[in-house]
Amino acid sequence: MTEEYNQLLRSAYKIAERKGQGTNWDTFKDCLLEELLIQVGAPAESKDEQIILDATTTERIYKK
């Protein structure tokens, strides 16, 4: 687990706590994608649609 990964998790928690208010969503999304690509061993700047799909797809659904 990288330091960036931990920071993104902390950011996600704070964003959830604020219910998204005051969030730069485009930058947050880009940072998440970069870290997800790193986690699957792909280059952080990858533009390959299949690699991005593999890195960002999950079966888990978060519901209450």
N, C-alpha and C positions, 0 to 999 in steps of 0.2 A: 504494500500500500504506500503510495507516495504522499508527500506532504500536501501536494495540490489536491489529491483525492480527499484527504481529511478536511481541508479548507472548504472544498465544494460541499461536502456533507454538512458542515457547520453553517455555510451560507444557505443551503436548502432548508435547514431547520429554522433559521431566522426568517427566511422568506415565508415559510408556512406559518410561523408565529404572527407575522404581520399581515397574513392573508394576501401577500403579493404586492402590497402597497409600497411604492417607492423603489421598485425593482427595475433595473435595466435588463429586460427579458432577453433582448438580442445578445448582449454580452454574456449573460449567464448561460444561455443556450449554447453559445460558441465554446465557452469554457467547459461545459459538461461534455459536449461532443469530443473535444480534444482529449479530455481525460478518459472517456470511454474507449476511444480509439487506442490510446496508450495501453489501457488495461487488456485489450485483446491482442496486443502485439503489433498493431498497425501503426504506420507513421501518423503522427498527430495531425498532419496537414492533408491526409488522404482525402481525395474527392471521389473515390470509387464507391458508387451507389450500393453495391452488394456488401462491401466491407462496412459501410456506415449502417446499413440495415441490420447486419449481423451484430454490430456493436451496440445498437440502440433498441433492439427488440427484446421484450421480456414477456413471459407468460403470466407473471405475477400481476394481479389487479389489487389495488389498495382501496378497500371499501370499509365502511363502518357498519 
